């Protein structure tokens, strides 16, 4: 029996994987996360409303707009277009929302 040289097979497999990753990345199917993707957009505090008591809030609106998407609060930044994120609590749990038509 003759011995087979597996080096060409290994080189072909590695080249195929690298080519696949390059093509998927080029067409946008593969996203490499950047450190800026995980940055904190802003910090929020909930103002508890008690009937009969006044609370103070700034008249100037925040730089984010919230929308309810698929039952989760999603924030969109108005200054940096394309920057969006999910509103989470201090334990990184998504804040849920529901649409109610009145």
N, CA, C and O atoms as a Tinker XYZ file with bonds, in Angstrom:
   408  protein
     1  N      0.827000   -1.174000    0.000000    73     2
     2  CA     0.000000    0.000000    0.000000    64     1     3
     3  C      0.876000    1.245000    0.000000    63     2     4     5
     4  O      1.926000    1.299000    0.640000    81     3
     5  N      0.415000    2.219000   -0.725000    73     3     6
     6  CA     1.185000    3.468000   -0.794000    64     5     7
     7  C      0.606000    4.493000    0.174000    63     6     8     9
     8  O     -0.593000    4.499000    0.453000    81     7
     9  N      1.483000    5.358000    0.679000    73     7    10
    10  CA     1.038000    6.408000    1.586000    64     9    11
    11  C      0.515000    7.579000    0.777000    63    10    12    13
    12  O      1.064000    7.907000   -0.274000    81    11
    13  N     -0.552000    8.213000    1.266000    73    11    14
    14  CA    -1.134000    9.361000    0.571000    64    13    15
    15  C     -0.621000   10.634000    1.206000    63    14    16    17
    16  O     -0.384000   10.680000    2.413000    81    15
    17  N     -0.451000   11.649000    0.415000    73    15    18
    18  CA    -0.028000   12.955000    0.907000    64    17    19
    19  C     -1.282000   13.801000    1.151000    63    18    20    21
    20  O     -1.982000   14.179000    0.212000    81    19
    21  N     -1.552000   14.092000    2.433000    73    19    22
    22  CA    -2.758000   14.818000    2.801000    64    21    23
    23  C     -2.573000   16.333000    2.797000    63    22    24    25
    24  O     -3.535000   17.068000    3.020000    81    23
    25  N     -1.375000   16.804000    2.551000    73    23    26
    26  CA    -1.135000   18.252000    2.568000    64    25    27
    27  C     -1.989000   19.002000    1.542000    63    26    28    29
    28  O     -2.528000   20.053000    1.887000    81    27
    29  N     -2.142000   18.529000    0.314000    73    27    30
    30  CA    -3.013000   19.260000   -0.625000    64    29    31
    31  C     -4.481000   19.293000   -0.182000    63    30    32    33
    32  O     -5.176000   20.286000   -0.393000    81    31
    33  N     -4.946000   18.194000    0.437000    73    31    34
    34  CA    -6.323000   18.171000    0.933000    64    33    35
    35  C     -6.515000   19.171000    2.075000    63    34    36    37
    36  O     -7.531000   19.863000    2.129000    81    35
    37  N     -5.560000   19.246000    2.972000    73    35    38
    38  CA    -5.642000   20.178000    4.096000    64    37    39
    39  C     -5.580000   21.615000    3.580000    63    38    40    41
    40  O     -6.329000   22.473000    4.046000    81    39
    41  N     -4.693000   21.881000    2.623000    73    39    42
    42  CA    -4.583000   23.228000    2.053000    64    41    43
    43  C     -5.867000   23.623000    1.335000    63    42    44    45
    44  O     -6.296000   24.773000    1.422000    81    43
    45  N     -6.485000   22.679000    0.626000    73    43    46
    46  CA    -7.746000   22.952000   -0.065000    64    45    47
    47  C     -8.859000   23.255000    0.934000    63    46    48    49
    48  O     -9.651000   24.171000    0.713000    81    47
    49  N     -8.929000   22.501000    2.027000    73    47    50
    50  CA    -9.953000   22.729000    3.051000    64    49    51
    51  C     -9.785000   24.102000    3.691000    63    50    52    53
    52  O    -10.769000   24.815000    3.885000    81    51
    53  N     -8.566000   24.480000    4.019000    73    51    54
    54  CA    -8.314000   25.781000    4.636000    64    53    55
    55  C     -8.635000   26.911000    3.657000    63    54    56    57
    56  O     -9.248000   27.906000    4.042000    81    55
    57  N     -8.228000   26.765000    2.398000    73    55    58
    58  CA    -8.515000   27.783000    1.385000    64    57    59
    59  C    -10.019000   27.910000    1.160000    63    58    60    61
    60  O    -10.523000   29.016000    0.961000    81    59
    61  N    -10.738000   26.793000    1.189000    73    59    62
    62  CA   -12.195000   26.825000    1.016000    64    61    63
    63  C    -12.871000   27.572000    2.161000    63    62    64    65
    64  O    -13.777000   28.375000    1.936000    81    63
    65  N    -12.429000   27.309000    3.387000    73    63    66
    66  CA   -13.008000   28.006000    4.542000    64    65    67
    67  C    -12.721000   29.499000    4.493000    63    66    68    69
    68  O    -13.617000   30.309000    4.728000    81    67
    69  N    -11.490000   29.868000    4.192000    73    67    70
    70  CA   -11.144000   31.288000    4.108000    64    69    71
    71  C    -11.906000   31.975000    2.976000    63    70    72    73
    72  O    -12.359000   33.109000    3.134000    81    71
    73  N    -12.049000   31.306000    1.853000    73    71    74
    74  CA   -12.815000   31.861000    0.739000    64    73    75
    75  C    -14.281000   32.047000    1.091000    63    74    76    77
    76  O    -14.885000   33.058000    0.731000    81    75
    77  N    -14.860000   31.072000    1.795000    73    75    78
    78  CA   -16.256000   31.164000    2.210000    64    77    79
    79  C    -16.466000   32.334000    3.162000    63    78    80    81
    80  O    -17.424000   33.091000    3.010000    81    79
    81  N    -15.582000   32.487000    4.137000    73    79    82
    82  CA   -15.689000   33.596000    5.088000    64    81    83
    83  C    -15.547000   34.932000    4.367000    63    82    84    85
    84  O    -16.275000   35.878000    4.666000    81    83
    85  N    -14.613000   35.015000    3.415000    73    83    86
    86  CA   -14.404000   36.259000    2.667000    64    85    87
    87  C    -15.635000   36.612000    1.843000    63    86    88    89
    88  O    -16.037000   37.775000    1.815000    81    87
    89  N    -16.237000   35.644000    1.176000    73    87    90
    90  CA   -17.417000   35.912000    0.350000    64    89    91
    91  C    -18.615000   36.290000    1.223000    63    90    92    93
    92  O    -19.338000   37.231000    0.895000    81    91
    93  N    -18.837000   35.577000    2.320000    73    91    94
    94  CA   -19.945000   35.915000    3.223000    64    93    95
    95  C    -19.771000   37.311000    3.810000    63    94    96    97
    96  O    -20.748000   38.047000    3.945000    81    95
    97  N    -18.570000   37.676000    4.154000    73    95    98
    98  CA   -18.291000   39.003000    4.687000    64    97    99
    99  C    -18.502000   40.077000    3.622000    63    98   100   101
   100  O    -19.052000   41.139000    3.913000    81    99
   101  N    -18.074000   39.808000    2.406000    73    99   102
   102  CA   -18.213000   40.777000    1.310000    64   101   103
   103  C    -19.680000   41.083000    1.018000    63   102   104   105
   104  O    -20.028000   42.242000    0.791000    81   103
   105  N    -20.537000   40.078000    1.020000    73   103   106
   106  CA   -21.950000   40.268000    0.716000    64   105   107
   107  C    -22.784000   40.643000    1.937000    63   106   108   109
   108  O    -24.002000   40.778000    1.823000    81   107
   109  N    -22.168000   40.812000    3.086000    73   107   110
   110  CA   -22.868000   41.289000    4.271000    64   109   111
   111  C    -23.571000   40.235000    5.095000    63   110   112   113
   112  O    -24.351000   40.574000    5.985000    81   111
   113  N    -23.321000   38.979000    4.829000    73   111   114
   114  CA   -23.952000   37.919000    5.605000    64   113   115
   115  C    -23.189000   37.603000    6.888000    63   114   116   117
   116  O    -23.680000   36.871000    7.747000    81   115
   117  N    -22.009000   38.150000    7.008000    73   115   118
   118  CA   -21.169000   37.907000    8.184000    64   117   119
   119  C    -20.828000   39.258000    8.788000    63   118   120   121
   120  O    -20.261000   40.114000    8.109000    81   119
   121  N    -21.161000   39.459000   10.040000    73   119   122
   122  CA   -20.919000   40.745000   10.696000    64   121   123
   123  C    -19.884000   40.557000   11.798000    63   122   124   125
   124  O    -20.074000   39.756000   12.714000    81   123
   125  N    -18.794000   41.298000   11.701000    73   123   126
   126  CA   -17.778000   41.281000   12.741000    64   125   127
   127  C    -18.123000   42.374000   13.749000    63   126   128   129
   128  O    -18.146000   43.555000   13.400000    81   127
   129  N    -18.386000   41.993000   14.977000    73   127   130
   130  CA   -18.767000   42.961000   16.007000    64   129   131
   131  C    -17.582000   43.832000   16.379000    63   130   132   133
   132  O    -16.459000   43.354000   16.545000    81   131
   133  N    -17.859000   45.118000   16.507000    73   131   134
   134  CA   -16.842000   46.080000   16.924000    64   133   135
   135  C    -17.121000   46.468000   18.373000    63   134   136   137
   136  O    -18.254000   46.334000   18.833000    81   135
   137  N    -16.121000   46.943000   19.095000    73   135   138
   138  CA   -16.371000   47.373000   20.478000    64   137   139
   139  C    -17.433000   48.471000   20.565000    63   138   140   141
   140  O    -18.139000   48.569000   21.569000    81   139
   141  N    -17.551000   49.292000   19.528000    73   139   142
   142  CA   -18.554000   50.358000   19.565000    64   141   143
   143  C    -19.972000   49.807000   19.474000    63   142   144   145
   144  O    -20.918000   50.511000   19.827000    81   143
   145  N    -20.153000   48.562000   19.008000    73   143   146
   146  CA   -21.477000   47.959000   18.927000    64   145   147
   147  C    -22.064000   47.682000   20.300000    63   146   148   149
   148  O    -23.285000   47.609000   20.443000    81   147
   149  N    -21.229000   47.527000   21.304000    73   147   150
   150  CA   -21.698000   47.182000   22.635000    64   149   151
   151  C    -21.641000   48.363000   23.603000    63   150   152   153
   152  O    -21.781000   48.175000   24.812000    81   151
   153  N    -21.440000   49.556000   23.097000    73   151   154
   154  CA   -21.342000   50.714000   23.968000    64   153   155
   155  C    -22.694000   51.094000   24.543000    63   154   156   157
   156  O    -23.739000   50.843000   23.943000    81   155
   157  N    -22.649000   51.691000   25.690000    73   155   158
   158  CA   -23.852000   52.176000   26.343000    64   157   159
   159  C    -24.310000   53.432000   25.624000    63   158   160   161
   160  O    -23.564000   54.407000   25.534000    81   159
   161  N    -25.524000   53.413000   25.115000    73   159   162
   162  CA   -26.050000   54.560000   24.378000    64   161   163
   163  C    -26.328000   55.718000   25.326000    63   162   164   165
   164  O    -25.922000   56.846000   25.051000    81   163
   165  N    -26.997000   55.467000   26.410000    73   163   166
   166  CA   -27.294000   56.484000   27.418000    64   165   167
   167  C    -27.813000   55.770000   28.659000    63   166   168   169
   168  O    -28.239000   54.617000   28.593000    81   167
   169  N    -27.774000   56.465000   29.787000    73   167   170
   170  CA   -28.319000   55.898000   31.016000    64   169   171
   171  C    -29.688000   56.499000   31.270000    63   170   172   173
   172  O    -29.928000   57.674000   30.990000    81   171
   173  N    -30.579000   55.685000   31.800000    73   171   174
   174  CA   -31.940000   56.129000   32.037000    64   173   175
   175  C    -32.337000   55.846000   33.474000    63   174   176   177
   176  O    -31.848000   54.907000   34.102000    81   175
   177  N    -33.228000   56.673000   33.975000    73   175   178
   178  CA   -33.792000   56.501000   35.306000    64   177   179
   179  C    -35.303000   56.616000   35.197000    63   178   180   181
   180  O    -35.808000   57.501000   34.507000    81   179
   181  N    -36.014000   55.754000   35.853000    73   179   182
   182  CA   -37.465000   55.820000   35.824000    64   181   183
   183  C    -37.950000   56.756000   36.924000    63   182   184   185
   184  O    -37.567000   56.619000   38.086000    81   183
   185  N    -38.786000   57.695000   36.548000    73   183   186
   186  CA   -39.404000   58.584000   37.527000    64   185   187
   187  C    -40.718000   57.964000   37.964000    63   186   188   189
   188  O    -41.635000   57.798000   37.159000    81   187
   189  N    -40.804000   57.630000   39.214000    73   187   190
   190  CA   -42.015000   57.011000   39.733000    64   189   191
   191  C    -43.074000   58.081000   39.916000    63   190   192   193
   192  O    -42.824000   59.118000   40.532000    81   191
   193  N    -44.239000   57.829000   39.386000    73   191   194
   194  CA   -45.329000   58.792000   39.532000    64   193   195
   195  C    -46.269000   58.316000   40.631000    63   194   196   197
   196  O    -46.734000   57.176000   40.641000    81   195
   197  N    -46.528000   59.231000   41.550000    73   195   198
   198  CA   -47.438000   58.959000   42.653000    64   197   199
   199  C    -48.623000   59.904000   42.495000    63   198   200   201
   200  O    -48.432000   61.110000   42.343000    81   199
   201  N    -49.835000   59.376000   42.528000    73   199   202
   202  CA   -51.004000   60.237000   42.348000    64   201   203
   203  C    -51.011000   61.392000   43.363000    63   202   204   205
   204  O    -50.837000   61.178000   44.563000    81   203
   205  N    -51.215000   62.600000   42.865000    73   203   206
   206  CA   -51.280000   63.775000   43.721000    64   205   207
   207  C    -49.944000   64.453000   43.952000    63   206   208   209
   208  O    -49.908000   65.557000   44.496000    81   207
   209  N    -48.842000   63.828000   43.555000    73   207   210
   210  CA   -47.527000   64.429000   43.736000    64   209   211
   211  C    -46.965000   64.849000   42.392000    63   210   212   213
   212  O    -47.144000   64.168000   41.383000    81   211
   213  N    -46.279000   65.987000   42.397000    73   211   214
   214  CA   -45.654000   66.487000   41.174000    64   213   215
   215  C    -44.254000   65.906000   41.038000    63   214   216   217
   216  O    -43.608000   65.573000   42.031000    81   215
   217  N    -43.807000   65.792000   39.830000    73   215   218
   218  CA   -42.432000   65.406000   39.566000    64   217   219
   219  C    -41.869000   66.374000   38.532000    63   218   220   221
   220  O    -42.613000   66.955000   37.742000    81   219
   221  N    -40.564000   66.540000   38.545000    73   219   222
   222  CA   -39.926000   67.482000   37.647000    64   221   223
   223  C    -39.127000   66.722000   36.592000    63   222   224   225
   224  O    -38.413000   65.764000   36.889000    81   223
   225  N    -39.271000   67.178000   35.367000    73   223   226
   226  CA   -38.499000   66.631000   34.256000    64   225   227
   227  C    -38.126000   67.792000   33.338000    63   226   228   229
   228  O    -38.833000   68.798000   33.278000    81   227
   229  N    -37.041000   67.649000   32.645000    73   227   230
   230  CA   -36.577000   68.689000   31.738000    64   229   231
   231  C    -37.527000   68.837000   30.556000    63   230   232   233
   232  O    -38.097000   67.853000   30.084000    81   231
   233  N    -37.694000   70.054000   30.086000    73   231   234
   234  CA   -38.521000   70.289000   28.906000    64   233   235
   235  C    -37.791000   69.914000   27.623000    63   234   236   237
   236  O    -38.420000   69.663000   26.595000    81   235
   237  N    -36.452000   69.877000   27.686000    73   235   238
   238  CA   -35.660000   69.510000   26.521000    64   237   239
   239  C    -35.762000   67.994000   26.323000    63   238   240   241
   240  O    -35.491000   67.233000   27.252000    81   239
   241  N    -36.151000   67.549000   25.122000    73   239   242
   242  CA   -36.293000   66.093000   24.907000    64   241   243
   243  C    -34.943000   65.392000   24.826000    63   242   244   245
   244  O    -33.920000   66.009000   24.529000    81   243
   245  N    -34.963000   64.104000   25.095000    73   243   246
   246  CA   -33.753000   63.283000   24.991000    64   245   247
   247  C    -33.354000   63.147000   23.525000    63   246   248   249
   248  O    -34.148000   63.427000   22.627000    81   247
   249  N    -32.124000   62.717000   23.296000    73   247   250
   250  CA   -31.614000   62.557000   21.937000    64   249   251
   251  C    -31.982000   61.208000   21.335000    63   250   252   253
   252  O    -31.508000   60.865000   20.252000    81   251
   253  N    -32.819000   60.440000   22.022000    73   251   254
   254  CA   -33.235000   59.141000   21.534000    64   253   255
   255  C    -34.758000   59.119000   21.366000    63   254   256   257
   256  O    -35.496000   59.825000   22.054000    81   255
   257  N    -35.191000   58.285000   20.429000    73   255   258
   258  CA   -36.612000   58.057000   20.194000    64   257   259
   259  C    -36.864000   56.575000   20.442000    63   258   260   261
   260  O    -36.109000   55.727000   19.967000    81   259
   261  N    -37.921000   56.261000   21.183000    73   259   262
   262  CA   -38.246000   54.866000   21.499000    64   261   263
   263  C    -39.397000   54.387000   20.626000    63   262   264   265
   264  O    -40.335000   55.131000   20.337000    81   263
   265  N    -39.303000   53.130000   20.214000    73   263   266
   266  CA   -40.382000   52.479000   19.478000    64   265   267
   267  C    -40.567000   51.079000   20.029000    63   266   268   269
   268  O    -39.622000   50.450000   20.506000    81   267
   269  N    -41.797000   50.606000   19.955000    73   267   270
   270  CA   -42.095000   49.239000   20.370000    64   269   271
   271  C    -41.997000   48.353000   19.134000    63   270   272   273
   272  O    -42.795000   48.478000   18.205000    81   271
   273  N    -41.011000   47.457000   19.130000    73   271   274
   274  CA   -40.821000   46.548000   17.998000    64   273   275
   275  C    -40.798000   45.114000   18.508000    63   274   276   277
   276  O    -39.933000   44.739000   19.299000    81   275
   277  N    -41.738000   44.333000   18.056000    73   275   278
   278  CA   -41.844000   42.923000   18.455000    64   277   279
   279  C    -41.901000   42.765000   19.967000    63   278   280   281
   280  O    -41.366000   41.801000   20.514000    81   279
   281  N    -42.554000   43.716000   20.651000    73   279   282
   282  CA   -42.731000   43.618000   22.094000    64   281   283
   283  C    -41.541000   44.058000   22.920000    63   282   284   285
   284  O    -41.520000   43.820000   24.127000    81   283
   285  N    -40.541000   44.696000   22.308000    73   283   286
   286  CA   -39.351000   45.157000   23.019000    64   285   287
   287  C    -39.133000   46.626000   22.687000    63   286   288   289
   288  O    -39.338000   47.043000   21.547000    81   287
   289  N    -38.714000   47.420000   23.685000    73   287   290
   290  CA   -38.454000   48.840000   23.483000    64   289   291
   291  C    -37.100000   49.004000   22.794000    63   290   292   293
   292  O    -36.067000   48.591000   23.320000    81   291
   293  N    -37.125000   49.612000   21.608000    73   291   294
   294  CA   -35.913000   49.857000   20.824000    64   293   295
   295  C    -35.697000   51.363000   20.754000    63   294   296   297
   296  O    -36.621000   52.115000   20.445000    81   295
   297  N    -34.471000   51.800000   21.043000    73   295   298
   298  CA   -34.129000   53.218000   21.004000    64   297   299
   299  C    -33.347000   53.531000   19.744000    63   298   300   301
   300  O    -32.463000   52.779000   19.335000    81   299
   301  N    -33.693000   54.663000   19.135000    73   299   302
   302  CA   -32.984000   55.158000   17.963000    64   301   303
   303  C    -32.397000   56.514000   18.310000    63   302   304   305
   304  O    -33.102000   57.383000   18.823000    81   303
   305  N    -31.110000   56.703000   18.037000    73   303   306
   306  CA   -30.437000   57.969000   18.330000    64   305   307
   307  C    -30.724000   58.955000   17.203000    63   306   308   309
   308  O    -30.626000   58.600000   16.028000    81   307
   309  N    -31.078000   60.197000   17.555000    73   307   310
   310  CA   -31.394000   61.199000   16.541000    64   309   311
   311  C    -30.157000   61.944000   16.058000    63   310   312   313
   312  O    -30.186000   62.543000   14.983000    81   311
   313  N    -29.073000   61.921000   16.825000    73   311   314
   314  CA   -27.852000   62.620000   16.418000    64   313   315
   315  C    -26.978000   61.755000   15.523000    63   314   316   317
   316  O    -26.455000   62.234000   14.517000    81   315
   317  N    -26.815000   60.486000   15.880000    73   315   318
   318  CA   -25.982000   59.574000   15.103000    64   317   319
   319  C    -26.902000   58.615000   14.353000    63   318   320   321
   320  O    -27.386000   57.635000   14.919000    81   319
   321  N    -27.134000   58.902000   13.098000    73   319   322
   322  CA   -28.039000   58.078000   12.286000    64   321   323
   323  C    -27.518000   56.642000   12.208000    63   322   324   325
   324  O    -26.318000   56.405000   12.066000    81   323
   325  N    -28.437000   55.706000   12.304000    73   323   326
   326  CA   -28.071000   54.302000   12.226000    64   325   327
   327  C    -27.733000   53.689000   13.575000    63   326   328   329
   328  O    -27.584000   52.472000   13.680000    81   327
   329  N    -27.611000   54.519000   14.612000    73   327   330
   330  CA   -27.298000   53.996000   15.935000    64   329   331
   331  C    -28.605000   53.669000   16.650000    63   330   332   333
   332  O    -29.448000   54.543000   16.853000    81   331
   333  N    -28.760000   52.431000   17.023000    73   331   334
   334  CA   -29.966000   52.006000   17.722000    64   333   335
   335  C    -29.596000   50.945000   18.744000    63   334   336   337
   336  O    -28.512000   50.364000   18.689000    81   335
   337  N    -30.496000   50.702000   19.666000    73   335   338
   338  CA   -30.237000   49.700000   20.684000    64   337   339
   339  C    -31.505000   49.306000   21.405000    63   338   340   341
   340  O    -32.537000   49.967000   21.284000    81   339
   341  N    -31.421000   48.239000   22.145000    73   339   342
   342  CA   -32.546000   47.725000   22.926000    64   341   343
   343  C    -32.426000   48.271000   24.342000    63   342   344   345
   344  O    -31.342000   48.251000   24.924000    81   343
   345  N    -33.523000   48.756000   24.897000    73   343   346
   346  CA   -33.531000   49.257000   26.269000    64   345   347
   347  C    -33.519000   48.070000   27.226000    63   346   348   349
   348  O    -34.395000   47.207000   27.165000    81   347
   349  N    -32.516000   48.030000   28.115000    73   347   350
   350  CA   -32.377000   46.934000   29.078000    64   349   351
   351  C    -32.290000   47.504000   30.483000    63   350   352   353
   352  O    -31.970000   48.677000   30.675000    81   351
   353  N    -32.579000   46.655000   31.465000    73   351   354
   354  CA   -32.438000   47.075000   32.854000    64   353   355
   355  C    -31.010000   46.808000   33.328000    63   354   356   357
   356  O    -30.143000   46.451000   32.530000    81   355
   357  N    -30.770000   46.983000   34.631000    73   355   358
   358  CA   -29.408000   46.816000   35.150000    64   357   359
   359  C    -28.912000   45.377000   35.094000    63   358   360   361
   360  O    -27.718000   45.132000   35.264000    81   359
   361  N    -29.809000   44.419000   34.859000    73   359   362
   362  CA   -29.414000   43.011000   34.737000    64   361   363
   363  C    -29.405000   42.559000   33.276000    63   362   364   365
   364  O    -29.412000   41.360000   32.994000    81   363
   365  N    -29.389000   43.525000   32.346000    73   363   366
   366  CA   -29.338000   43.286000   30.900000    64   365   367
   367  C    -30.556000   42.534000   30.371000    63   366   368   369
   368  O    -30.457000   41.797000   29.389000    81   367
   369  N    -31.712000   42.722000   31.024000    73   367   370
   370  CA   -32.947000   42.135000   30.539000    64   369   371
   371  C    -33.678000   43.174000   29.713000    63   370   372   373
   372  O    -33.767000   44.333000   30.117000    81   371
   373  N    -34.200000   42.782000   28.570000    73   371   374
   374  CA   -34.875000   43.721000   27.673000    64   373   375
   375  C    -36.173000   44.221000   28.307000    63   374   376   377
   376  O    -36.927000   43.453000   28.905000    81   375
   377  N    -36.414000   45.521000   28.164000    73   375   378
   378  CA   -37.646000   46.118000   28.657000    64   377   379
   379  C    -38.718000   45.846000   27.613000    63   378   380   381
   380  O    -38.553000   46.180000   26.440000    81   379
   381  N    -39.798000   45.248000   28.038000    73   379   382
   382  CA   -40.866000   44.857000   27.139000    64   381   383
   383  C    -41.897000   45.973000   27.014000    63   382   384   385
   384  O    -41.997000   46.833000   27.889000    81   383
   385  N    -42.648000   45.956000   25.945000    73   383   386
   386  CA   -43.717000   46.925000   25.738000    64   385   387
   387  C    -44.876000   46.234000   25.033000    63   386   388   389
   388  O    -44.725000   45.163000   24.445000    81   387
   389  N    -46.017000   46.868000   25.108000    73   387   390
   390  CA   -47.166000   46.341000   24.387000    64   389   391
   391  C    -47.918000   47.513000   23.792000    63   390   392   393
   392  O    -48.013000   48.585000   24.390000    81   391
   393  N    -48.437000   47.291000   22.633000    73   391   394
   394  CA   -49.168000   48.332000   21.923000    64   393   395
   395  C    -50.618000   48.207000   22.302000    63   394   396   397
   396  O    -51.218000   47.146000   22.131000    81   395
   397  N    -51.191000   49.274000   22.815000    73   395   398
   398  CA   -52.609000   49.245000   23.167000    64   397   399
   399  C    -53.313000   50.363000   22.417000    63   398   400   401
   400  O    -52.972000   51.536000   22.573000    81   399
   401  N    -54.295000   49.997000   21.604000    73   399   402
   402  CA   -55.067000   50.987000   20.848000    64   401   403
   403  C    -56.220000   51.474000   21.710000    63   402   404   405
   404  O    -57.018000   50.685000   22.215000    81   403
   405  N    -56.287000   52.780000   21.865000    73   403   406
   406  CA   -57.355000   53.331000   22.711000    64   405   407
   407  C    -58.199000   54.275000   21.932000    63   406   408
   408  O    -59.151000   54.841000   22.470000    81   407
